[in-house]
Amino acid sequence: MSQFKKLDEAEVLYQEGLKKISQPATVKVWEAIFEQPITNAEQLKKIIGLPPSIVRKAIRQLTDLNMIFGDDRQRNRRYYQYDLIRVMNS
């Protein structure tokens, strides 16, 4: 798949996600996940500069919407945006 097609698919994925969320903090987390599709709450906090509690709430909203998925760890849980990873690896 060409790089342009990958970018187009990533843009569609991003825009579709924006339609599902309305909270400004959740939008910021969604944007940051497109910079780093495998991440954790600490990394997201550094990228967007919001307090940890707000970042965790936004992560919870995105996982509830099945937009990102967390691993099974209790601490330092990683979150994955599998659709974006799939687009970039194809």
Residue pairs with C-beta under 8 A, 6 or more apart in sequence:
1 90
6 87
6 88
6 90
9 87
10 34
10 84
10 87
10 88
13 83
13 84
13 87
14 30
14 31
14 34
17 30
17 67
18 27
18 30
20 65
20 67
21 27
21 30
21 61
21 62
21 65
21 67
23 58
23 61
25 50
25 54
25 55
25 57
25 58
26 58
26 61
26 62
28 48
28 50
28 58
29 44
29 48
29 55
29 58
29 59
29 62
30 58
30 62
30 67
31 48
32 39
32 44
32 47
32 48
33 39
33 44
33 62
33 68
33 79
33 81
33 84
34 81
34 84
35 47
36 43
36 44
36 47
37 80
37 81
37 84
37 85
37 88
38 78
38 79
38 80
38 81
38 85
39 78
39 79
40 76
40 77
40 78
40 79
41 52
41 55
41 56
41 59
41 77
41 79
42 52
42 76
44 55
44 59
45 51
45 52
45 55
48 55
50 58
59 68
59 70
59 79
62 68
62 79
63 69
63 70
63 79
67 81
68 79
68 80
68 81
69 79
69 80
69 82
70 77
70 78
70 79
70 80
71 77
71 78
71 79
71 80
